[in-house]
Structures are given as structure tokens and as C-alpha cells.
């Protein structure tokens, strides 16, 4: 969800920018996550024929359609965080 949220904030985002926005994610986990999101048609990867090559990631239309649902989940989490943590045993 964090990767999707980062991509939703920008039209197109480079790998290193995603990594900086999520400092606790390792490059391997980020790579695997982006591959899985691309496989699921939530993210698209565009490679530019430059030296060095430039790669940008962005949300597909399907990925964009998921963002309101994620936004609702985040809102619910923020509203209920104290209740959930206070009810833990």
C-alpha cells in the first residue's frame, strides 16, 4: 500500500524516489513489490532510451481506481487507531 500511495502522489516516479519516500524498504523488497504490482496491472513501468537508462513507475487506471479504497482504509485506521491499540491485551 505504501508504494501505491507514493505513486499516487506523483504522475511518474523513479525507483530511487520511491525508496527515499519509504526509507525502511530494502531495494530487493521494493523491486519485488514493483514487479508484483506491475504483474497485477496496478503499476506500469516506462523505460526511456537514455544513457544511463531512466525508468519511471506510475499507477495504471486500475491502480488509480484502487486509491479511494486505500484512502478510506487509511481514514478508518487513523480514526480508530487509539481504540484498536487500547483494546489490545
N, C-alpha and C positions, 0 to 999 in steps of 0.2 A: 504494500500500500504506500509506503514512503516513496518508492521510486515513481509510482504513478502520480503522487501528489507533487513531486518535484517537476515532473514532465508537464503536469497541468498548469504550472505557474509560468511556463515558457513555451514559446512556439516550437523551438528546436533546441536541444541541449546536448552538449558534448559529454563524453564519458567522464572526464575529469571534473567537470562542473557538477555532475550528479554525485560523484564521490565526495566532493567538498561539501555539498549540501547535506550529505548523510555521512558524517565523519566516522561513525563506528562500523561502517560496512567495509569489508575487505574487497580488494579488486576481483578476486575469484568469485565471491558471492554476488557482487554486482554484475559481473559478466554472466554468470549462470542465471540470475534473475532477469536480466535484459533478454537473454536468449529465450527463456521460458515465456516472457511477456510477448516477445515477437512471434513465437510459435503459436501462441493463443490469440494472435491478431489484435492485441491490445496496444502494441507499440510497433512503430516502424523504424527501420534503420536506413539512413541515407548516407552513402559513401560518395565523397567528392574526389574526383580525379586530380588531386594536387600532390605536391611533394612538400612535406610529408602528407600522407592521406589524412583527410578530415572526415570524421564520422559523426553524424548527429542523430539523436533519437527524438522521436515525438510520438504523441498519442495518435492512434488511429481514430476513426469515427466511433468505432466500438468502444475504445478506451475512453474517449470523451464522454460517451453515454453512461459509463460506469461512475464518473466523478460525482454526480449528485447523490448517488447511493453512498459512496465513501464519505462525502460531506455530511450526510445525515448520520452515519455511524460515528464520525468524529464529534459531531454536536452532541449526540447521545452520550458518548464517553465523557465529554467534558462536563455535561450536566449531572452525570451520575457517578463520577469518579469517587467522591467522598463517601457516598452511600456504599458503593461496592467495596472500597478499601476498609471502611469502618465495620462492615459486616463479616469480615474475614475472621476466622477463629485461629 
